[in-house]
């Protein structure tokens, strides 16, 4: 939520900040703003709406300066308008900052500051930070001390970038609970919420940890704890390419990411399958291997799409490893005091590795003694760093707010974990080899599933104006139904529900009439006959059925409105293929309805607030 960029160097900061913001726009797009230091002044420009609106506002105005900060916002405190847009400043415009996170004690701090004579222009929690620093400037001997003293008063989360007339040659940054990366270039430095805003300029980065600050000047940078202890931070190298965060000729990031799936599924498995032995290897788990394979119980905790991947993980780990598994929304898990002991394994699944609820859930599990592992996409993210061990899904940057390739890679990673654990239990080498072979064929099968695109476009055209959809699946395809419904909701704003097909008769069946499209995942597996009966129940009530079926299965042709044939595989791997037509369906319907596919309203890619 919210994207931050800062620049200090010899070049013009403005274009660097704007391009950086555009890379971070997935983190929020309610308003945007920029502040540049020039000749002793700090110029601030901000605008409601997207970064393009900010650019329009600025037009031909001169935006000079080689030190600046910028922000794209996902509103938490205060409605998304121009006044509430960041950057925010203190009473005299001496301290100007951008913030990602939530200050939980802002109300009491605000009251305290009002009593001291401060007045506020905005409804944001961020503005109080600038005023608090201003207040400490009156008592502390230098600006840095005032900055740190103010940070010590803040409860909640922040990623901050700040410029000030008190120290006009410096860029300040601080982190607690919201990600912040520093790019170290040739005589220039950047600060950003993630490395995608930095890599056009340098691949050398430093990840700030919670409770750390950075003071950056032309001569270099200094990292410290908020308590003033100097710390040496290692410079890490970011390896992903720029073209992986650009659209590469596709109309939208989401479509590009859907089409990337044959490669991303392969990337997730690369070097991790040992065909001859029928086993998988996950190097990131080496240190905790014993605890992983011997866990008496597994919790999977996640949010949104990652939660749906977790549900598939539950089914496979129980079936093959015979370990009891519970999947829980991270937001529930963290507050309900689950029974966790030190022989439990908690798996946090997260694309961004920054989701606040998932992070809090894993910290809670750690506190209670569980072994905690991550299944994460964003390399170097907080969840990746705070877990005892884990596995990266290697899907590359996912920019479209609706998650697609991360989902298939998460299921792939869970499948690798499944085989790894199952082979230490009862799974035979022969079975392991058969699974590995199936897994190796997955990229090709996903590629084949993408061939349904034209048919799906035709179907989308027919149903695009409906206001409700029902998605049904059984077994491993039930979470696929949930995920298909979520995709449609997220980007086309059509109400959609996913249900286990058999549950339909306990409620949703009442909704079915000739206006209700019902998407059924009816690939050939052990529940096939049952799902055919469920389809009959829908047809008997005149529902319109779109069935995702196994290639070569003509049984439903003529019986339902549309069949979408896709390749099949082992049941537990099937979701990686079954989800493809549903992703495309939501994409095309959203495009046809004129929706902003990559940046749907009210959503953000990385939800770093509770
Ligand atoms: C947000 C995104 C979803 C994502 C969820 C969990 O709601 O819009 O696409 O599934 O967060 O995010 P994570 O990064 O933890 O997977």
Boltz pocket constraint, residues with backbone or C-beta under 6 A from the ligand:
constraints:
  - pocket:
      binder: B
      contacts: [[A, 303], [A, 304], [A, 305], [A, 306], [A, 349], [A, 350], [A, 351], [A, 352], [A, 353], [A, 354], [A, 355], [A, 358], [A, 401], [A, 402], [A, 403], [A, 603], [A, 604], [A, 605], [A, 606], [A, 607]]
      max_distance: 6.0
